[in-house]
Amino acid sequence: MEKLPEVIYQSDPEREKQEILKRYRNLLRVWKPRHPEDKKNVRKAFKMALEAHKDMRRKSGEPYIYHPISVATIAAGEIGLGATSIICALLHDVVEDTEYTIEDIRGLFGEKVAEIIEGLTKIKGLFDQHTATIHAENFKKILLTLSDDVRVILIKLADRLHNMRTLDALTPEKQLKVASETIYLYAPLAHRLGLHAIKSELEDLCLKYTEPEVFETISRKLKETARGRTRFVNKFIYPIKKALTEKGFNFTIHAREKSIAAIWQKMKKKEVPFEEIYDIFAIRIVIDSPIQTEKSDCWKAYATITDHYRPNMDRLRDWISIPKANGYEALHTTVMSHTGQWVEIQIRSRRMDEIAEKGYAAHWKYKESMNLNSQLDNWLDRIKEMIESPDADALSFIDDVKGYFFLDEISVFTPQGELRTLPANSTVLDFAYAIHSELGNTCIGAKIDKKLAPINQVLKNGQQIELITSKKQFPKEEWLGYAVTTRARTNIKLAVRIEKKKFFKQGKDKLENWFLQLGIEFTHENIKKFLTANNYSGLIDLYYASAQDKIGIKDVKIFAASSFRNGWLNYVTKNKDKGKPKALEPLGKLDYEVATCCNPIPGDEVIGLAAADHLPIQIHRTKCQKAQELISIFGNRMIKVNWISKESISFLSEIKVTGIDKQGLINEITRIISNDLSLNIKSFHIEALNGLTEGLITLYVQDTSVLNDALENLKKVEGIINVTRID
């Protein structure tokens, strides 16, 4: 990873004073205070922050006060928060970094401001910990603040956004850690709280630091194609503007580009270059319409559009009737343009647009006047239930919840007609646990639209579900494969855990007997190593497996032999020193393994992760998604590594070839790889269907330059359309 040039900042007190005032005035301009008292309190908070941070500077060399002013400006202008939040944003680092206390804050600004700042201070302290389990517990604590006061998380998101915007001042290693943490936790949180603009910018900034070449390439191509897109959009929207104006609509219409990260995700998913992504932008129509008629007005606008362009009915999305879980409301349709290109159109009211851009803060603004019981409130309730579950396994909690933020939703009905929103691919079991944990624990099936269905039946939009239960039913471990919601999985784990605990003593006694038979001390340290070696998550699972004979003395023998070779197991020995066992010293240096999730090769930017003691260092590509998750959890175990060019070792790399099926194509591919490039092929799988062919080839290569040569040579073969490295 290349080291960025140092940021040289020249201090000029007078110029800095003017800049601070300029930024403060900008805050007031984007906020637009409604009451003189609010403005007075914000000015008091600004002066306090200015005094508290007067001798502090950021990594860039700039005055530290720039940061809280910027966070407050984001909170006011980009999230739409009010005076209380702006005060908290200005003071969010005061208690952590200066001599001021929470009691000082409480005395000057009241109880609510003190509570929010205390929450922000706690969150900041969570990321100074050092073990994976503590990080996992922190994840739960951060989410728990959602149920206390959601403004804590909203201000923290503003804080993280400004830190990402100013990440250039940090070292490459620190940039990677902050970006990984952001993509793992903060971007999904922004998404779920409806902050689309902030979520998109966070993703783009993460891409900028994890895959800088990709970011720069897509940015450049967006600029190069901007003029052509503008011409196309103007021609496309002309008849729509004319028709809507004639029908008396008051509206705005414009094109909105996808984020760079979203374009990159689409390129990877479709396995196509930038030039073949047709939906780089969407047309957005925002109608000025009173709340009473906004739904019907959106449908009228849709009808007007379809008078001019033919819609794709499979791509119609009605999030007006049933909003998304993060509060998003809109009509989406995709229509065929005059050039044969599909174009997505989004139709919203002004209120819907504000909620789409500013999320929870805007939703709250309209909640009381519209008597809303929104999907977003329901989601916040589910988060609280999920966190307050007695399941103590923090790492399992992360595994369950990490993908939950981005899931699509379906809407189903109870027999009484009550609407329930669940993640896509939810089953009967998920629905049962969504109603009540006891219903889930005793569920044996359901009637879906009056037809019998098993507990693992996947539900579809609009279905009506009547649950069937039995007092003899009890959750089983295989149920975890039938459930996708965190609530269901947590309750299943809890029930299974209670059952397994009944075998704790029996299993422990059996395992202790096997250890002593082989002369191994039955100590906490040795048990922990045995648990890790056999991939059990905790003692309850280990002793249950022992009690059920899923492990036996043979497994202990294998463990003992392996541990003796590596020199890190304590054995019972006659030569004890004051009753303490003699410990063998670790032998040799720590090994490394190349991660199979991303298959790095010399030339790739890589990092090392020591996920646990006595395990080889895992080498990942810096852009590897799994690595970014691990960095977020095991950030303190990240190791800077470099390839040693003198090692003549071959690494596995997989490539995908697509093209037109023709006679002799396989021979031509293998000739180039084996004869021209002198590379060894580990595996070659190719299929032809309807005149097209697709092949997966696993090669042994020395570094990225060799792999790139192979890709370029194969692209020249007649009939081959695309050749890509598989990550």
N, C-alpha and C positions, 0 to 999 in steps of 0.2 A: 504494500500500500504506500503510495507516494505521500511524502510529508508536505503539507500545504505551507506556502510561504508565511512567515510570521506577520501578523497584523501590526503595523507600526502606527501608534496613535500619539499625536502631539497634543499635550495638554495646554489649554489656553483658558484660564479662569473666566475672563470677561466673555469670551465667545461661548463657553459652556453655560454661563449664567443666562445669556440670551436664548440659547437653545432650550434650556429647561423651561423658561417662560413660554417659548413658542409651543413646546409640546404640551404644556399645561393648558394653554388657550385652545389648542386643537382638541384636547379632551373635552373641554366645556362646549366646543362647537358641535362635536358629534353627539354629545349627551343631551343638550338642550334642557337644562333644569326647569322644572315646573314651579317649584316653590323657593322663595328666597332662603328659607331655613335650610333646605337641602344644599344649596350652593354654599352657604356659610359653613356647613359641616364638612363638605368636600374640601373647601379651602383649608379648614383646620387640619384635616387628615393629610393634605398635600404638604403643609408646613411641618407637620410632625415627621412625615417620611423624609422630607428634605433635611431636617435636622439630624434624624437618626442615621441617615446614610451619607452624611456630608463628607466623611473621610474614606468612603468605600468606593472601589472601582471594579468594573467587570473584567473578565479575562481579556477583552479587547482593549482595555485601558480607559474606556469611557466611564463617566460618572455613573455610579450604580443607580441613582435616582431615575435615569432614563428607563430602566426596566419596569419598576412599578407604575410609572406614568403610562408606558406602552401597554402593560397588562390591563390597566383601568380603561384605556382607550379601546382596546379590543372588547372588553366586557361591555362597554357602553355602546360602541358603534357597530360591532360585528355580531354580538350576541343580543344586545338590546336590554341589558340589565339596568336597574335603577340606582338611586343614590346610595342605599345600603351596600350594594355590591361594589360600587365604585370606591367607597371608603375602604372596604375590605381589601380590594385589589391594590390600592395605594399603600396599605399597611401590611400586606400579606407576609413580608419578610422581616418585619420590624421585631417581632418577639423572638424569632429564631436567631437573627443575626446581630441584634443590638441589646442594650441594657434595659430597654422597655419591657414591661411584663404585661400579662393578660389583665391583671388588675388595673394597670394604667389605662389600657384600652377600654376596659369596662367603665371606669370612672369618667372618661372623656366622651365615649360614644354609645354607651348603653350595653345591655345584655346581649342583644341579637348580634351586633357587630363583634363582640367578644367571642361568642359561640362560633361564628363562622371563621374568625381568624384562628381560634384554637384548633378547629378542624383542619384548616390549611397547614398550620404548623405541624400537626400530627402526621399529615400525609407526607410532608417534606422529610420528616425524620424516618419514615418507613423505608426509604430507599438507601439508607446508610447501613443497612444490615448486610450480613455476609453469607447466610446459608439459604439453600433452596426452599426449605420449609418456611423460614421466616418471610421470604419473598412471597410465598404462596399465601400465608396468613395475611400479609399486607394487602394482597389483592382483594381478599375478602373485606378487610377493614376499609379499603378505599371505596368499594361498592356499598358498604354499609352506610357511608356518609350520604349516599343518595337518599336514604330513608330519613336521615336526620334533617338535612337542609341541602337540597339539590344545588343551591348556589355555591356550596363548597367545591363541588366537582366542576361547575361551569367556570368559576374563577381559576381553578387549577388548569382547566383546558386552555384558558386565555394565557396563563403563565407558560404552559408548555408550548403553545403556538409561538409566542415571542422568543422563547429559548431556541426553538427550531429555526426561526427566521435569522437568528444571530449565531448559528452553530459554527460558522467559519472560524471563530476565534479559538476553538478547542482543537486538541490533537486528533488525528485520524482515529485512534483507538476509542477515545471518548465520544467522538462523533458517531461511531458505529454502535456503541452501547446505548447512547441516548436515542438514536434513530430506531434501534431494535425495540427498546422499551416503548417508544411512541407507537410503532406499528402494531405492537402486541397488545397494548392496553388503551392508550389514549385515542387513537383513531377509531377503534370500535366503539368506545364510549361516546365519542362525538356523534357517530352514526346513530347510535341508539337514542341519543337525546335530541335527534332531529337536526343537528348542526351540520348540514350538508356541505356548506362552503368551507367550514373549518376542517371537517373530516377529509375533504378532497385536498386541501392545501397541506395538511399534515402528511397525507400519503405521498404527495408530490415531493415534499421536502425530505421524507424518508428515502424515497427513490434516488434523490439527488446525492445522498451520502452513501447509500448501500450499492447503487449501480450507476455511478456518475456518467459512464459512457452512454448507457441507454437513455438516461435523462437528457443529456446534451443532444443526442441524435434526434429524439422525438421533438424536443423544443425547436431545433433547427428546422425540421421538416414542417412543423406547424407554421413557422414564420414564412417559409418558402412557399407554402400553398395557401396562405391567408388571402391573397388577392383573388385567386380563382374561386375560393369559397364565398367570398363577399359577393362576387358577381352572381354566382349560382343562387345564393340566399335572396338577394334583391329580386331576382326574376321569379323565384318560387313564391315569395310571400306577397307579391304584388296583387294577384287576384283575391287572395284571402283578405288583405287589408281593405281592398275596395269593397268586397261583399259585406264584411263586418261593419264597416263605416256606414254603408247604405242601410243596414238593418238597425242602426242607431246604437251600436255598442260603443262604450267608452273603454278603450283597451290600449295596451302596449304589446308590441310583437318584436322579438329579436331572436338571433341565433345564440346558443350557449354552447361553447366548446366543452367536450369531455376533458377531464383532468388528464395530465400526462400519465399518471399511474393507472387510471382506468383504461387508457388506450393501450398501455403496455400489457395489462392483464388480458385484454381482448386479443392482442397479437399472439400472446402465449397460448391462450385457450383455443383460438382458431388455427394456430400455427401458420399465420400469414404475415407478410410484411406490412409496414405502415400504409403503403399505397392501396392495399386491399381491404382496409377498414372503412366501411361505407358510412357508419354512424359516428363519425368524429364529432359531429355537432347535433344538437336538437333544436327545433324551433319552439320557443316558449311564448304562449299567449296568456297575458294576465289581464283579467277583466275587472273593471271597477264596477262592482255589483253589490247591492245590499245583501246582508246575511240571509234575509228571508227568501231571496230568489237566486242565490248564487249557484245552487246545484242545477236548476233548470236552465240558467243562462249558459253554464258550461256545456250542457248537452245541446243547446241551440247553436253554440259556436261550433261544436263537433259536426252537427248536421250541415252547417254552412261550408265547412272545410270539405266534407265528402261530396258536396255539389261540384267541386272543382277537381278533386283528386280521389282516386280509388283506394279505399283502405284495405289493409290486410287484417281480416277479422280475427285471425289467430293472435294478433299482436295488440288487441284492444285491452287496456287495463283500466278497470274502474275502481280507483281508490277514493272516490267521492262517497259512494254508498257505504263502503267498509274501509276506513283509513288504515294505513299501516300501523304497526305497534309503536313506532316512534312519532306518531301523530301526522304523518305525511298524507296529504289529500291532493288529488289531481286526477284528470283524465289523460291517459296516454294512448295515442294511436300512431300507427305507422302507415304512411301512404306512399303511393308510387308517383314520382315526380315526372316532369316533362322530358327528362333525359334518361328515364329508365332506372333511376336510383331511388332506393327506399329512403324515406326521410321520417324521423320520429318527431311527433308534435305533442307538446305538453300543454294542457289547458287548465288554468287555475283562476280562482278569484284572487283579489288583492290580499284578503285574509289568509287564504291557503298559501300564497306565495311567501308571505311573511313567516308563517309557521315552517314552511319548507326550508327557508334560509336561516332562520334564527331559532328554530326548534322549540325547546321547552319554555324558554322565556316568553316567546310570542304566544305559545299555547296558553300559558298562565294568564296572559293579558286578556284573552277572550273567554276564558273558562267560565267565570261567574256570569257574564252578560249572556252567554249562550246556554248556561246550565249544562255544560259538557261533562260527560263521564267518559273520558277519552281512552283510547287504546294505550296511550302513553302512561296514564295513571295506572291502568291495569298492569302494565309491564313493570312499573316501579314497585307495585305491590308484590308481584311475583319475585322480583329481585330480593325484596326484604324477606319473604318466606324462605327463599333458597339459601340466603346467608345465615338466617337464624336456625337452620336445620341443625340438629345435634351431631350430624356427621362430622367427625373431627379430622378426617383425612384431607388436609389442605391441598396437597398436590393433586389428589383425585378431583377435588373441587375445580382446580384450574383446568384439568383435562376436560371436564364436563362443560365448563362455561366458556372456554376460549373461542369456540366456534359459534356460540349461541347468539352473539351480537349481530352477525351478518345474515342470519338465516331468513329466508322468505317465510311468509305466514300463510296459513289457510284458516278459513272461518267455518265452523260447524255448529250444530244446534243440539240442545238437550231436548228430551221429549216434551218439555214445557215451552219450547221455542226460544229459550235463552241462548244468545250468541256467545260462543267461546272462540277465542283466537289462539291458535297453536302454531309452533314452527312447522314448516313444510316437512313432509315425511313422518309426521307424528302418527302413532298407532292408537288402537283402542286402549292400550295400557296407559299411554300418555294422557289420553282424555280422562280416564278414570282417576288418575292421580291429580289431574287439574281440578277435578270436582272436590275430592277429599281423599286423604291418604288411606283411610280405612276401605274406601271403595276400590282403590288401586290394589291394596293388599289382598282383597278377597275376590277380585275380578276373575271370572273364568271365560268370559266372552262378551258378545254384544249383539244386538240387533241393529244393523245399519240399514236405514230406510226399510225396516220391517224384515230384513233378511239376516239370518244367523251369520256371525263372523267370529274368528278366533281373536285372542288378545293381541296377536302380532299383526293384525290386518292394518295396512297403511290407509289412513283416512284421506278423503278428497274434499275439496271446497263444496260447501252447501249441504253436506250430508247430515242426517239426523241420527243421533246415536242413543240407544237405550241399553244401559249396562246390565249384565247378568252376573250375579255374585253367588258365592257359596261360603259358608262359615268354615268349611274344611280346607279351603284354599289358603296357601301361604306362599309368599314370594320365594323364588329360587334364583340362583346366581345366573342361570341362562336368560332370565328376564332382562338383564342388562343389555342383551343383544336385541331386545324387542322395543326398547325405549330410546327416544332422542332428547326428551326434555330433561333439564337438570332436576326439576322437582321430582319426576318419576324415578330417575336414576338414584337420586339421593335417598329417597324413601326405600327403594329396593335394597340399596347397600346397607341402610340402617337395619332393616328387617333381617337380612342375611347375616349381618354382623352379630346381632343379638343371638341368632341361632348358633353361629360358630363359637361364640363365647362359652357355650355350654360344654365344649370339648377342650377348653383351654388347658386345664390341669392334666387331663389324660394325655394330650399331645405333648405337653412339656415334659412329663415324666418319661415318656417313650424316647423322646429325642435326647434327654439327659443321659439315659441308660446307654444309648448308642455312642454318644460322645465318650463316656467313661470307658466303655468296652475298647475303644480305639486309643485310649490314653490322651484324649483331648480335654483340656479344661472347659467346663461348662460355664464360661464367663460371659458377661454382657458383650464384651468386645468380640469374642469368637462367634457368639450367636449372631451378632450383627453382620459379620463377614459371611457366615453361612447363609443368612437371609438374602444378602445382596447377590451372592454367587448363584443362588437358585431362583432369583427374580421374584421373591415374595415381597409384598408391599408393607407388611407389618407382622408382629408376633402372633396376632389372632389368626391370620391366614396361614402362617407357618405351622403353628401348633394344630390347627384344624387339619391341614394336609398330613401332618404326622399321625394324628388320631385316626384318620381315614385311610392310612397306608398309601397315600399318594406319593409320599417319599419314605425311604427306608434306610437301613444301615448301609446299603450299597451307595446311596447318594452321599452319605457322610464320608465313606471311604474315598470316593472320587474327589470330594472337596478337600480331604486331608492330604491326599497325594499332590494335588495342584497347589495347595497352600504351602506345603513343605518346600516344593521347588521354588516358589516365589519368596519364601523366607519371611512371611508375615503372620504366622499362626503361633499362638502360645500353646505349648504342649505341657502336660504334667511330667515333671522330671524329679528324680530322687535328689538331685543337687539343688535344693531350694535354699534361697537366701532369706532367712527370717520369714519363712512361710510364703514368700512371693515366688511365682514361677519365673523361670529363665526365659527371656524373650529372644528369639533369633533375630538378627539384624536384617534389614531389607537387602536383597542381593541385586546388583546390576542397576542400570539406569532405567528410567521410566520409558516405556515404549509408546509408539503412536499408532493410530489406526486411521485409514482414510475412510471418511463417512460415506456409506453407500447411498445416502439420500440425495447427494449432489455430486458424487464422484469427482472431487477436485484432482487436477493434474498440475505439474509444474508449469508456471506461467499464470495460473489463476491467482487472484488475490484471495488469501486464506487466513483463517484464524484457528487457534487451538482452544479446545474446551476440555478442562479436566472436570467431568461431571461428578466424579466420586473418587474417594481415596482408593489407591492401589489399582485403578483401572487405567488402561492406556489413554493418552490424550487423543481426543477425536479431532481430526482435521476437517474443517468445513470450508466451503467457499463463502466469502463474506456476504454474498447475496442469497445464500440458502435460507429458505423460510424457516426450516427447522432450527437452524443455527440462531436466527433472530429470536425465536422463542426461548432457546436455551440461554442466550446472552441476557435476556430479560430476567430469567430466573436465577442463573448462575453467573451473574455479571462479574463477581469478584474472582471467578475461576477462568476468565478469559486470558489466554496467553498469546502474546505476539510471536508469530512464527514466520520464517522465510524458507523458501525452497533452497536446497543446496545443489547448485547446478552440476557439480561433479558426480553426483550419484547417477549411475547408469541403470536406472530402474524403470521398468515399463509399468504404466498405470492403465486400468480399464476405463474406457470411455465409450459411450453409446451414441450412435447417430441414427437419424431417421431419414430415409430416402423415399420420395414420392415421385411418380412419373407415369408415363404412358407405357402400357405393357407391350413389349415387342420381343421377338426372338433374339436370343443372345445377350439380353440385358444383364443377366446374372454373371455371365462370363466376362463381360466388359467391366463390371464393377469389381469383381474379384481380381482381374488382371491389373487394374490401376492400384488397388490396395496392396496386393501381394507382390507383383512384379515391379511396377513403377516406383512404389513408395517403400517397398520392403517391410511392410507392417504385417503383424500376425493377427489373424481373425480368431476370436474366441467363439463367437456364435453368429449365425446369419439366418434370419427368419424373414421370408418374403411371401406375400400373398397377392394374387391378381384377381380382380373382380370387375366385370363390365368394361374391360379395356384399360382400367387403371391398375397400377401396382403400388404397393407400399412395403418397404422393407426396414427391418431393425437390425443393425449391425453393431456388434460389440468388438472393439479393437483394443490392442495393446499399443499405447503411444507413450513417448518420453515426455512431451510437454505440449503446450498449447500451439506452438508454432507448427509442430508436426501435424497436430489435429487440424489446424486451419488449412494446411497444404492439402490434406485429404479432402476436406470439404470443398475447396476451390476446384480441385481436379475432377471430383465427381460431378460438380455442377456443369462441367463442360461436356458431359456425355449426352449425346443426342437422345431425347425422350425424357430425360430427367427434369422435373419441374422444380423441385425444391430439395435441398439437403440441409438438415439442421442438427445441431448437437442437442441431445436430450439431457436436461438438467436433472 
